[in-house]
């Protein structure tokens, strides 16, 4: 159905004017907007706020509000296979939860037994909303993007603090049973891996886990990536236009590079390396911190 931006703008203005005094009419308007523009977050968030009968929060049983600044959501909304970007964004966070639980099971650990977990590079909560349902009251979050900490605190009642582009500047409020870092090392220049690995390990109690993802070697090769002599390849661009490509680009690595980087930085071997553990082509890496 073709989208008429002017019509949508008029409808949303009407909805915002009516939201306090006529919630039922507001829901009708927002449902119409959502039909015209399935990725419209103003209509979506208003339906969630009003707990509309057909809002996503009712059947997913989580907080489904999405921050308009969320680059990952906009990546979904632009994807050629995205028929319903909001539903696919929300359900993808649930998929990450199931993928993480399977990876931890391979390491002999249960997510629900953990008392303190840090989701690092959490963004605006694509995964957080599912994690807090699985282990309520036990999740902290951190990200570098402006507005993330406030949004995560307000919507998901987590302790959220800001990260930094310089890992040496990051201080942790406590030590955690696990620090989970999805799709950060897939973007970091490899000369920054050692300081990042070492700093993240500082936030983990002895015997706790660092869990992170990297691009799958075979999938990268199929894409035509040519690895350097060290087993890495870096491109200064990513799906996140909010971040400088020179410090947050796209990083491809071989399994041998990853395992050597972990030993060199932390003095501990990789406990579990699971190919294609996350998304279409990201491997899962589990390291137990001494």
Backbone as CSV, one residue per row, in Angstrom:
resi,resn,N_x,N_y,N_z,CA_x,CA_y,CA_z,C_x,C_y,C_z
1,UNK,0.847,-1.191,0.000,0.000,0.000,0.000,0.890,1.250,0.000
2,UNK,0.703,2.160,-0.961,1.550,3.351,-0.998,1.324,4.228,0.228
3,UNK,2.401,4.861,0.665,2.346,5.681,1.867,2.199,7.145,1.508
4,UNK,1.274,7.822,2.138,1.075,9.253,1.937,1.581,9.957,3.184
5,UNK,2.776,10.583,3.072,3.401,11.196,4.249,2.548,12.302,4.842
6,UNK,1.886,13.078,3.989,1.049,14.166,4.485,-0.134,13.623,5.281
7,UNK,-0.770,12.578,4.761,-1.899,11.974,5.464,-1.453,11.414,6.811
8,UNK,-0.309,10.763,6.832,0.194,10.189,8.074,0.491,11.283,9.093
9,UNK,1.088,12.363,8.640,1.402,13.472,9.531,0.138,14.059,10.151
10,UNK,-0.903,14.224,9.345,-2.175,14.754,9.844,-2.789,13.790,10.863
11,UNK,-2.770,12.507,10.526,-3.328,11.506,11.438,-2.599,11.476,12.779
12,UNK,-1.274,11.560,12.738,-0.507,11.527,13.981,-0.729,12.773,14.820
13,UNK,-0.862,13.912,14.179,-1.175,15.141,14.914,-2.524,15.019,15.616
14,UNK,-3.496,14.434,14.907,-4.812,14.219,15.509,-4.712,13.272,16.707
15,UNK,-3.925,12.205,16.543,-3.787,11.219,17.616,-3.157,11.843,18.857
16,UNK,-2.123,12.640,18.659,-1.450,13.256,19.805,-2.346,14.266,20.513
17,UNK,-3.214,14.907,19.752,-4.144,15.864,20.361,-5.242,15.157,21.148
18,UNK,-5.552,13.912,20.775,-6.659,13.190,21.393,-6.239,12.204,22.476
19,UNK,-4.944,11.919,22.595,-4.495,10.790,23.403,-4.977,10.859,24.852
20,UNK,-5.049,12.042,25.430,-5.455,12.148,26.829,-6.964,12.053,27.014
21,UNK,-7.732,12.639,26.087,-9.179,12.722,26.302,-9.983,11.674,25.534
22,UNK,-9.386,11.036,24.532,-10.137,10.033,23.766,-9.200,8.903,23.341
23,UNK,-8.790,8.066,24.299,-7.856,6.988,23.971,-8.374,6.040,22.891
24,UNK,-9.669,5.753,22.903,-10.216,4.809,21.923,-10.042,5.336,20.495
25,UNK,-10.339,6.619,20.302,-10.171,7.218,18.971,-8.691,7.270,18.599
26,UNK,-7.839,7.542,19.586,-6.394,7.563,19.334,-5.917,6.207,18.841
27,UNK,-6.395,5.138,19.457,-6.015,3.792,19.035,-6.437,3.535,17.592
28,UNK,-7.637,3.969,17.237,-8.117,3.770,15.869,-7.218,4.483,14.863
29,UNK,-6.849,5.712,15.198,-5.993,6.484,14.300,-4.618,5.828,14.163
30,UNK,-4.041,5.431,15.279,-2.697,4.837,15.243,-2.700,3.495,14.514
31,UNK,-3.769,2.736,14.654,-3.882,1.479,13.916,-3.925,1.746,12.418
32,UNK,-4.606,2.799,12.019,-4.645,3.167,10.603,-3.263,3.581,10.114
33,UNK,-2.552,4.379,10.936,-1.188,4.783,10.559,-0.293,3.566,10.414
34,UNK,-0.410,2.640,11.334,0.427,1.438,11.281,0.161,0.620,10.029
35,UNK,-1.090,0.633,9.569,-1.411,-0.066,8.318,-0.776,0.638,7.118
36,UNK,-0.762,1.969,7.155,-0.163,2.741,6.055,1.365,2.685,6.081
37,UNK,1.936,2.680,7.295,3.393,2.740,7.447,3.802,1.787,8.573
38,UNK,4.070,0.514,8.268,4.335,-0.490,9.306,5.538,-0.190,10.193
39,UNK,6.440,0.695,9.769,7.624,1.007,10.582,7.472,2.309,11.366
40,UNK,6.272,2.879,11.405,6.086,4.158,12.091,6.100,3.967,13.606
41,UNK,7.135,4.495,14.247,7.299,4.283,15.682,6.433,5.199,16.534
42,UNK,6.019,6.329,16.010,5.133,7.203,16.779,3.807,6.486,17.043
43,UNK,3.237,5.923,15.985,1.983,5.187,16.139,2.189,3.944,16.999
44,UNK,3.274,3.234,16.740,3.557,2.019,17.509,3.677,2.322,19.000
45,UNK,4.472,3.304,19.348,4.688,3.611,20.767,3.435,4.129,21.446
46,UNK,2.587,4.843,20.682,1.340,5.318,21.266,0.396,4.151,21.554
47,UNK,0.360,3.178,20.659,-0.459,1.991,20.895,0.053,1.200,22.101
48,UNK,1.376,1.148,22.260,1.944,0.462,23.429,1.610,1.225,24.707
49,UNK,1.727,2.540,24.655,1.429,3.382,25.819,-0.008,3.183,26.287
50,UNK,-0.921,3.063,25.328,-2.342,2.932,25.646,-2.762,1.485,25.915
51,UNK,-1.803,0.551,25.772,-2.115,-0.869,25.947,-3.291,-1.280,25.060
52,UNK,-3.195,-0.886,23.797,-4.253,-1.173,22.830,-4.443,-2.678,22.685
53,UNK,-5.651,-3.117,22.339,-5.918,-4.560,22.225,-4.967,-5.282,21.273
54,UNK,-4.504,-4.588,20.231,-3.623,-5.237,19.262,-2.175,-4.761,19.373
55,UNK,-1.787,-4.221,20.530,-0.391,-3.801,20.697,0.487,-5.041,20.902
56,UNK,1.745,-4.906,20.589,2.666,-6.045,20.666,2.917,-6.485,22.106
57,UNK,2.922,-5.541,23.034,3.196,-5.884,24.418,2.216,-6.877,24.997
58,UNK,0.983,-6.873,24.515,-0.040,-7.768,25.059,0.284,-9.227,24.786
59,UNK,0.722,-9.537,23.550,0.956,-10.947,23.236,2.413,-11.359,23.448
60,UNK,3.354,-10.403,23.413,4.749,-10.753,23.696,5.046,-10.708,25.195
61,UNK,4.186,-10.004,25.963,4.292,-9.910,27.421,5.635,-9.320,27.862
62,UNK,6.062,-8.321,27.107,7.244,-7.544,27.455,6.957,-6.084,27.115
63,UNK,7.839,-5.192,27.571,7.741,-3.786,27.180,8.209,-3.667,25.732
64,UNK,7.334,-3.240,24.846,7.638,-3.222,23.418,7.868,-1.820,22.855
65,UNK,8.051,-0.832,23.720,8.340,0.509,23.202,9.733,0.539,22.585
66,UNK,9.859,1.265,21.484,11.108,1.330,20.727,11.542,2.780,20.607
67,UNK,12.798,3.047,20.923,13.309,4.412,20.826,13.521,4.785,19.360
68,UNK,13.029,5.939,18.924,13.180,6.347,17.514,14.637,6.513,17.081
69,UNK,15.572,6.623,18.039,16.993,6.771,17.703,17.691,5.433,17.489
70,UNK,16.975,4.355,17.583,17.576,3.021,17.555,18.023,2.650,16.136
71,UNK,19.348,2.667,15.905,19.886,2.340,14.585,19.584,0.908,14.174
72,UNK,19.551,-0.002,15.146,19.269,-1.396,14.807,17.839,-1.543,14.298
73,UNK,16.897,-0.823,14.914,15.538,-0.868,14.385,15.511,-0.343,12.953
74,UNK,16.201,0.753,12.704,16.175,1.324,11.353,16.871,0.412,10.346
75,UNK,17.843,-0.370,10.807,18.445,-1.387,9.940,17.380,-2.403,9.533
76,UNK,16.563,-2.842,10.497,15.470,-3.761,10.184,14.475,-3.107,9.229
77,UNK,14.136,-1.855,9.477,13.097,-1.200,8.677,13.517,-1.025,7.220
78,UNK,14.835,-0.953,6.972,15.331,-0.785,5.605,15.656,-2.113,4.917
79,UNK,15.611,-3.195,5.670,16.027,-4.482,5.111,15.030,-4.948,4.050
80,UNK,15.519,-5.419,2.904,14.601,-5.811,1.825,13.667,-6.962,2.180
81,UNK,14.024,-7.768,3.171,13.175,-8.897,3.558,12.241,-8.569,4.715
82,UNK,12.277,-7.325,5.198,11.470,-6.953,6.363,10.036,-6.647,5.943
83,UNK,9.144,-7.587,6.163,7.743,-7.348,5.858,7.035,-6.587,6.968
84,UNK,7.456,-6.827,8.203,6.895,-6.149,9.366,8.055,-5.798,10.293
85,UNK,8.711,-4.649,10.067,9.946,-4.327,10.788,9.808,-4.330,12.306
86,UNK,8.684,-3.847,12.843,8.524,-3.784,14.296,8.456,-5.186,14.887
87,UNK,7.630,-6.038,14.313,7.526,-7.406,14.821,8.858,-8.144,14.675
88,UNK,9.531,-7.941,13.556,10.792,-8.659,13.324,11.891,-8.168,14.258
89,UNK,11.923,-6.869,14.527,12.889,-6.314,15.488,12.645,-6.899,16.875
90,UNK,11.398,-6.909,17.308,11.073,-7.402,18.643,11.328,-8.904,18.772
91,UNK,10.940,-9.661,17.775,11.130,-11.106,17.856,12.594,-11.486,17.716
92,UNK,13.397,-10.648,17.062,14.817,-10.948,16.930,15.522,-10.880,18.283
93,UNK,15.070,-10.012,19.162,15.619,-9.987,20.515,15.325,-11.268,21.263
94,UNK,14.129,-11.821,21.054,13.792,-13.109,21.667,14.694,-14.203,21.108
95,UNK,14.997,-14.141,19.800,15.887,-15.139,19.209,17.274,-15.067,19.848
96,UNK,17.759,-13.856,20.109,19.057,-13.710,20.760,19.049,-14.354,22.139
97,UNK,17.949,-14.203,22.860,17.853,-14.826,24.186,17.971,-16.340,24.073
98,UNK,17.260,-16.933,23.146,17.321,-18.392,23.003,18.711,-18.835,22.549
99,UNK,19.343,-18.050,21.666,20.688,-18.388,21.194,21.701,-18.315,22.335
100,UNK,21.579,-17.299,23.181,22.490,-17.165,24.321,22.309,-18.318,25.292
101,UNK,21.081,-18.691,25.578,20.835,-19.770,26.524,21.413,-21.091,26.020
102,UNK,21.329,-21.343,24.727,21.901,-22.563,24.159,23.431,-22.540,24.236
103,UNK,24.024,-21.376,23.981,25.477,-21.250,24.062,25.962,-21.477,25.496
104,UNK,25.250,-20.902,26.474,25.629,-21.093,27.872,25.457,-22.543,28.306
105,UNK,24.444,-23.194,27.787,24.244,-24.608,28.101,25.445,-25.429,27.643
106,UNK,26.004,-25.068,26.482,27.193,-25.763,25.987,28.385,-25.539,26.916
107,UNK,28.393,-24.381,27.595,29.463,-24.084,28.552,29.162,-24.638,29.935
108,UNK,28.034,-25.325,30.082,27.677,-25.927,31.362,27.107,-24.950,32.365
109,UNK,26.494,-23.873,31.877,25.989,-22.803,32.747,24.538,-22.508,32.382
110,UNK,23.734,-22.136,33.367,22.353,-21.725,33.124,22.224,-20.222,33.312
111,UNK,21.628,-19.550,32.356,21.410,-18.103,32.470,20.579,-17.778,33.707
112,UNK,19.567,-18.561,33.983,18.650,-18.238,35.082,19.282,-18.443,36.459
113,UNK,20.445,-19.093,36.522,21.155,-19.235,37.790,22.040,-18.030,38.088
114,UNK,22.254,-17.166,37.112,23.158,-16.030,37.295,22.484,-14.932,38.105
115,UNK,23.260,-14.324,38.996,22.724,-13.288,39.871,22.969,-11.876,39.352
116,UNK,24.065,-11.669,38.619,24.392,-10.341,38.110,24.925,-10.478,36.688
117,UNK,24.235,-9.856,35.747,24.614,-9.931,34.334,24.711,-8.523,33.762
118,UNK,25.765,-8.278,33.004,25.917,-7.009,32.299,25.766,-7.250,30.810
119,UNK,24.795,-6.564,30.211,24.689,-6.542,28.751,25.456,-5.315,28.281
120,UNK,26.603,-5.542,27.669,27.463,-4.452,27.227,27.212,-4.192,25.750
121,UNK,27.255,-2.905,25.357,26.891,-2.491,23.989,25.435,-2.870,23.726
122,UNK,24.584,-2.490,24.666,23.178,-2.914,24.665,22.299,-2.137,23.704
123,UNK,22.787,-0.974,23.229,21.938,-0.157,22.380,20.693,0.304,23.123
124,UNK,19.578,0.347,22.412,18.322,0.830,22.987,17.392,-0.315,23.406
125,UNK,17.979,-1.494,23.667,17.180,-2.522,24.323,16.529,-3.554,23.438
126,UNK,17.048,-3.762,22.222,16.485,-4.816,21.369,16.462,-6.153,22.108
127,UNK,17.564,-6.467,22.789,17.669,-7.712,23.545,17.302,-7.531,25.011
128,UNK,17.574,-6.354,25.561,17.378,-6.097,26.994,15.958,-6.430,27.435
129,UNK,14.969,-6.041,26.653,13.560,-6.240,27.026,13.244,-7.720,27.251
130,UNK,13.948,-8.598,26.572,13.740,-10.042,26.756,14.576,-10.572,27.922
131,UNK,15.800,-10.063,28.062,16.679,-10.515,29.131,16.095,-10.206,30.511
132,UNK,15.497,-9.019,30.674,14.962,-8.651,31.994,13.742,-9.490,32.361
133,UNK,13.074,-10.045,31.373,11.969,-10.944,31.691,12.503,-12.292,32.183
134,UNK,13.626,-12.727,31.602,14.203,-14.022,31.981,14.844,-13.960,33.358
135,UNK,15.551,-12.851,33.669,16.224,-12.715,34.973,15.936,-11.320,35.545
136,UNK,14.722,-11.078,35.970,14.346,-9.744,36.456,15.152,-9.310,37.665
137,UNK,15.547,-8.025,37.661,16.277,-7.469,38.789,17.749,-7.822,38.825
138,UNK,18.239,-8.506,37.791,19.627,-8.967,37.809,20.421,-8.465,36.600
139,UNK,19.887,-7.464,35.898,20.506,-7.017,34.652,20.978,-5.577,34.753
140,UNK,22.227,-5.334,34.372,22.758,-3.994,34.139,23.053,-3.860,32.653
141,UNK,23.078,-2.624,32.167,23.341,-2.375,30.751,24.322,-1.225,30.584
142,UNK,25.024,-1.236,29.465,25.925,-0.130,29.161,26.032,0.051,27.656
143,UNK,26.084,1.310,27.238,26.284,1.628,25.827,26.892,3.023,25.736
144,UNK,27.422,3.341,24.569,28.083,4.628,24.367,27.154,5.667,23.743
145,UNK,26.064,5.230,23.132,25.204,6.149,22.393,24.397,7.050,23.326
146,UNK,24.331,8.351,23.033,23.557,9.281,23.863,22.084,8.861,23.954
147,UNK,21.546,8.903,25.141,20.135,8.591,25.347,19.857,7.147,25.693
148,UNK,20.832,6.261,25.467,20.572,4.844,25.729,20.344,4.574,27.208
149,UNK,21.214,5.113,28.057,21.099,4.812,29.487,19.758,5.270,30.053
150,UNK,19.332,6.472,29.675,18.063,7.000,30.179,16.884,6.157,29.687
151,UNK,16.904,5.792,28.411,15.812,4.984,27.858,15.745,3.621,28.547
152,UNK,16.886,2.984,28.734,16.907,1.657,29.347,16.458,1.699,30.798
153,UNK,16.880,2.726,31.529,16.441,2.857,32.928,14.928,3.051,32.996
154,UNK,14.425,3.959,32.170,13.005,4.321,32.231,12.108,3.174,31.796
155,UNK,12.477,2.491,30.718,11.590,1.481,30.142,11.756,0.100,30.770
156,UNK,12.978,-0.256,31.175,13.228,-1.634,31.599,13.725,-1.755,33.039
157,UNK,13.792,-0.621,33.746,14.148,-0.604,35.171,15.479,-1.296,35.447
158,UNK,16.450,-1.088,34.553,17.776,-1.651,34.762,18.720,-0.554,35.250
159,UNK,19.823,-0.966,35.865,20.901,-0.044,36.156,21.710,0.110,34.872
160,UNK,21.674,1.287,34.268,22.367,1.512,32.998,23.390,2.628,33.164
161,UNK,24.561,2.432,32.590,25.617,3.444,32.666,26.287,3.575,31.308
162,UNK,26.906,4.726,31.102,27.507,4.988,29.794,28.885,4.364,29.667
163,UNK,29.133,3.867,28.474,30.427,3.331,28.106,31.290,4.457,27.540
164,UNK,32.350,4.088,26.853,33.260,5.062,26.249,33.906,4.411,25.038
165,UNK,34.361,5.232,24.092,35.126,4.690,22.968,36.515,4.245,23.415
166,UNK,36.932,4.722,24.581,38.216,4.326,25.148,37.963,3.335,26.279
167,UNK,38.273,2.061,26.100,37.944,1.075,27.135,38.626,1.345,28.469
168,UNK,39.754,2.029,28.459,40.476,2.295,29.700,39.732,3.289,30.595
169,UNK,38.741,3.991,30.046,37.990,4.972,30.827,36.766,4.372,31.520
170,UNK,36.441,3.132,31.228,35.195,2.538,31.726,35.387,1.984,33.134
171,UNK,34.478,2.357,34.023,34.449,1.833,35.376,33.147,1.065,35.583
172,UNK,33.232,-0.068,36.230,32.059,-0.908,36.452,31.549,-0.731,37.888
173,UNK,30.241,-0.671,38.068,29.694,-0.496,39.421,29.830,-1.732,40.290
174,UNK,30.088,-2.880,39.677,30.207,-4.145,40.409,30.888,-5.149,39.497
175,UNK,31.104,-6.352,40.016,31.564,-7.442,39.163,30.391,-8.369,38.870
176,UNK,30.421,-8.977,37.695,29.271,-9.713,37.188,29.591,-11.199,37.009
177,UNK,28.529,-12.009,37.060,28.670,-13.425,36.716,28.942,-13.592,35.226
178,UNK,28.400,-12.676,34.427,28.622,-12.720,32.986,28.560,-11.317,32.409
179,UNK,29.464,-11.025,31.504,29.344,-9.855,30.645,29.079,-10.370,29.242
180,UNK,27.954,-9.968,28.678,27.541,-10.411,27.345,27.699,-9.249,26.374
181,UNK,28.445,-9.502,25.301,28.780,-8.441,24.341,28.445,-8.936,22.942
182,UNK,27.244,-8.646,22.477,26.832,-9.097,21.150,27.222,-8.066,20.097
183,UNK,27.959,-8.504,19.100,28.269,-7.707,17.917,28.967,-6.386,18.231
184,UNK,29.972,-6.452,19.119,30.887,-5.327,19.298,32.233,-5.651,18.658
185,UNK,32.746,-6.844,18.915,34.025,-7.228,18.317,33.896,-7.439,16.813
186,UNK,32.691,-7.526,16.319,32.462,-7.554,14.868,32.657,-6.178,14.239
187,UNK,32.893,-5.170,15.085,33.047,-3.797,14.603,34.355,-3.133,15.019
188,UNK,35.033,-3.666,16.032,36.216,-3.006,16.569,37.448,-3.273,15.710
189,UNK,38.256,-2.252,15.432,39.558,-2.494,14.793,40.368,-3.460,15.667
190,UNK,41.115,-4.361,15.043,41.750,-5.425,15.825,42.834,-4.899,16.763
191,UNK,43.382,-3.719,16.490,44.370,-3.175,17.416,43.743,-2.762,18.752
192,UNK,42.393,-2.714,18.798,41.686,-2.372,20.037,41.173,-3.607,20.776
193,UNK,41.372,-4.779,20.237,40.824,-5.975,20.887,41.439,-6.224,22.268
194,UNK,42.741,-6.123,22.376,43.381,-6.412,23.666,42.896,-5.483,24.774
195,UNK,42.925,-4.154,24.575,42.415,-3.303,25.660,40.949,-3.542,25.964
196,UNK,40.140,-3.848,24.948,38.729,-4.112,25.222,38.538,-5.418,25.982
197,UNK,39.225,-6.469,25.562,39.106,-7.749,26.265,39.554,-7.610,27.712
198,UNK,40.657,-6.935,27.926,41.180,-6.785,29.284,40.271,-5.941,30.158
199,UNK,39.697,-4.877,29.590,38.810,-4.043,30.398,37.511,-4.761,30.714
200,UNK,36.932,-5.449,29.747,35.694,-6.186,30.002,35.904,-7.247,31.073
201,UNK,37.068,-7.883,31.063,37.361,-8.905,32.065,37.401,-8.316,33.471
202,UNK,37.747,-7.044,33.599,37.771,-6.392,34.905,36.388,-6.332,35.541
203,UNK,35.357,-6.382,34.703,34.002,-6.321,35.224,33.411,-7.672,35.569
204,UNK,34.221,-8.730,35.523,33.717,-10.085,35.726,34.359,-10.696,36.965
205,UNK,33.559,-11.291,37.803,34.083,-11.933,39.017,34.932,-13.137,38.615
206,UNK,35.890,-13.547,39.451,36.674,-14.753,39.154,35.758,-15.965,38.953
207,UNK,35.969,-16.647,37.854,35.117,-17.781,37.516,33.918,-17.418,36.672
208,UNK,33.682,-16.114,36.491,32.574,-15.664,35.657,32.917,-15.748,34.181
209,UNK,31.950,-15.380,33.333,32.090,-15.572,31.895,32.076,-14.266,31.123
210,UNK,32.940,-14.195,30.128,32.847,-13.189,29.079,32.309,-13.896,27.850
211,UNK,31.197,-13.411,27.326,30.570,-14.010,26.147,30.452,-12.934,25.084
212,UNK,31.012,-13.194,23.907,30.931,-12.202,22.838,30.801,-12.899,21.489
213,UNK,30.520,-12.119,20.465,30.339,-12.690,19.135,31.344,-12.095,18.159
214,UNK,31.642,-12.883,17.123,32.539,-12.466,16.041,31.941,-12.957,14.730
215,UNK,32.366,-12.354,13.626,31.879,-12.816,12.332,32.432,-14.207,12.010
216,UNK,31.585,-15.035,11.431,31.966,-16.389,11.068,32.944,-16.371,9.888
217,UNK,34.019,-17.120,10.025,35.082,-17.125,9.024,34.594,-17.622,7.660
218,UNK,33.871,-18.728,7.644,33.408,-19.292,6.377,32.412,-18.362,5.683
219,UNK,31.521,-17.767,6.463,30.543,-16.839,5.888,31.244,-15.622,5.297
220,UNK,32.280,-15.127,5.975,33.036,-13.982,5.462,33.732,-14.328,4.150
221,UNK,34.296,-15.527,4.090,34.971,-15.964,2.865,33.985,-16.040,1.706
222,UNK,32.783,-16.529,1.973,31.751,-16.600,0.929,31.360,-15.220,0.423
223,UNK,31.503,-14.205,1.290,31.211,-12.829,0.899,32.361,-12.183,0.126
224,UNK,33.468,-12.916,-0.011,34.607,-12.390,-0.760,35.641,-11.688,0.091
225,UNK,35.569,-11.855,1.418,36.548,-11.217,2.304,37.898,-11.911,2.166
226,UNK,38.938,-11.110,1.987,40.302,-11.621,1.944,41.000,-11.272,3.257
227,UNK,41.303,-12.274,4.048,41.929,-12.041,5.340,43.405,-11.695,5.175
228,UNK,43.877,-10.787,6.048,45.288,-10.457,6.069,46.103,-11.576,6.678
229,UNK,47.415,-11.387,6.725,48.297,-12.418,7.273,47.981,-12.746,8.726
230,UNK,47.430,-11.771,9.448,47.089,-12.015,10.860,45.728,-12.675,11.043
231,UNK,44.974,-12.836,9.945,43.653,-13.457,10.042,42.527,-12.483,10.286
232,UNK,42.736,-11.202,9.924,41.677,-10.212,10.124,41.495,-9.356,8.874
233,UNK,40.333,-8.702,8.813,40.035,-7.765,7.722,39.066,-6.722,8.265
234,UNK,39.384,-5.440,8.105,38.566,-4.367,8.671,38.082,-3.432,7.568
235,UNK,36.799,-3.059,7.639,36.196,-2.095,6.719,35.658,-0.944,7.558
236,UNK,35.993,0.291,7.196,35.624,1.456,8.023,34.193,1.924,7.755
237,UNK,33.231,1.030,7.909,31.811,1.387,7.804,31.003,0.294,8.480
238,UNK,29.767,0.656,8.897,28.895,-0.317,9.551,27.444,0.081,9.314
239,UNK,26.518,-0.694,9.921,25.090,-0.380,9.787,24.662,0.726,10.735
240,UNK,25.609,1.239,11.542,25.272,2.275,12.521,25.835,3.624,12.089
241,UNK,25.036,4.479,11.450,25.529,5.785,11.009,25.841,6.739,12.147
242,UNK,25.437,6.396,13.368,25.677,7.270,14.520,27.119,7.224,15.013
243,UNK,27.890,6.221,14.550,29.240,6.023,15.057,30.271,6.152,13.943
244,UNK,31.431,6.672,14.280,32.536,6.864,13.351,33.043,5.514,12.851
245,UNK,33.060,5.327,11.532,33.488,4.068,10.958,34.911,3.693,11.282
246,UNK,35.753,4.670,11.579,37.151,4.375,11.895,37.294,3.669,13.244
247,UNK,36.352,3.920,14.159,36.410,3.273,15.472,35.320,2.214,15.632
248,UNK,34.340,2.214,14.732,33.247,1.249,14.776,32.880,0.924,13.334
249,UNK,33.684,0.036,12.742,33.461,-0.337,11.352,32.894,-1.742,11.268
250,UNK,33.448,-2.571,10.387,33.051,-3.969,10.267,34.320,-4.809,10.256
251,UNK,34.421,-5.752,11.198,35.636,-6.528,11.404,35.373,-8.009,11.152
252,UNK,36.172,-8.579,10.265,36.101,-10.010,9.977,37.363,-10.672,10.519
253,UNK,37.206,-11.847,11.128,38.331,-12.532,11.734,38.231,-14.032,11.508
254,UNK,39.374,-14.701,11.520,39.386,-16.154,11.498,39.255,-16.678,12.928
255,UNK,38.866,-17.927,13.036,38.767,-18.532,14.371,40.129,-18.538,15.054
256,UNK,41.173,-18.825,14.302,42.516,-18.855,14.881,42.899,-17.489,15.438
257,UNK,42.537,-16.409,14.729,42.842,-15.068,15.214,42.137,-14.807,16.542
258,UNK,40.855,-15.165,16.608,40.067,-14.914,17.822,40.649,-15.673,19.008
259,UNK,40.935,-16.939,18.816,41.438,-17.746,19.929,42.800,-17.247,20.408
260,UNK,43.654,-16.840,19.480,44.951,-16.311,19.872,44.811,-14.964,20.574
261,UNK,43.897,-14.124,20.103,43.683,-12.810,20.723,43.222,-12.960,22.168
262,UNK,42.354,-13.931,22.425,41.856,-14.156,23.789,42.989,-14.613,24.710
263,UNK,43.776,-15.566,24.258,44.895,-16.062,25.079,45.903,-14.953,25.334
264,UNK,46.197,-14.182,24.292,47.188,-13.108,24.429,46.717,-12.035,25.406
265,UNK,45.440,-11.682,25.344,44.922,-10.594,26.184,44.604,-11.040,27.599
266,UNK,44.078,-12.267,27.759,43.539,-12.685,29.049,44.303,-13.834,29.701
267,UNK,45.171,-14.488,28.942,45.916,-15.608,29.505,45.066,-16.843,29.730
268,UNK,43.841,-16.836,29.207,42.924,-17.971,29.339,42.469,-18.402,27.956
269,UNK,42.248,-19.699,27.762,41.771,-20.151,26.449,40.269,-19.928,26.289
270,UNK,39.801,-19.974,25.065,38.367,-19.962,24.795,37.770,-21.275,25.290
271,UNK,36.727,-21.188,26.115,36.087,-22.402,26.628,35.149,-23.012,25.596
272,UNK,34.355,-22.155,24.949,33.426,-22.624,23.914,33.536,-21.683,22.725
273,UNK,33.657,-22.266,21.551,33.600,-21.495,20.305,32.543,-22.176,19.440
274,UNK,31.390,-21.501,19.303,30.278,-22.129,18.589,30.016,-21.390,17.279
275,UNK,30.290,-22.015,16.130,30.064,-21.346,14.850,28.593,-20.994,14.647
276,UNK,28.370,-19.796,14.132,27.022,-19.323,13.779,26.038,-19.454,14.939
277,UNK,26.494,-19.050,16.115,25.636,-19.121,17.300,24.590,-18.017,17.304
278,UNK,24.903,-16.859,16.690,24.008,-15.713,16.705,23.733,-15.228,15.285
279,UNK,22.502,-14.775,15.083,22.091,-14.205,13.808,22.442,-15.150,12.666
280,UNK,22.689,-14.602,11.493,22.937,-15.470,10.337,24.367,-15.982,10.300
281,UNK,25.317,-15.179,10.784,26.702,-15.590,10.636,27.649,-15.033,11.669
282,UNK,27.237,-15.054,12.957,28.152,-14.631,14.017,28.402,-15.805,14.962
283,UNK,29.685,-16.073,15.202,30.075,-17.145,16.101,30.007,-16.688,17.553
284,UNK,29.700,-17.596,18.443,29.665,-17.302,19.862,30.947,-17.743,20.541
285,UNK,31.502,-16.875,21.388,32.763,-17.151,22.077,32.534,-17.021,23.581
286,UNK,32.924,-18.043,24.336,32.775,-18.030,25.786,34.152,-18.198,26.413
287,UNK,34.502,-17.281,27.313,35.781,-17.321,28.021,35.498,-17.271,29.524
288,UNK,36.078,-18.194,30.281,35.939,-18.174,31.735,37.116,-17.367,32.305
289,UNK,36.783,-16.353,33.101,37.798,-15.452,33.614,38.405,-16.010,34.897
290,UNK,39.710,-16.088,34.917,40.412,-16.669,36.071,40.329,-15.721,37.271
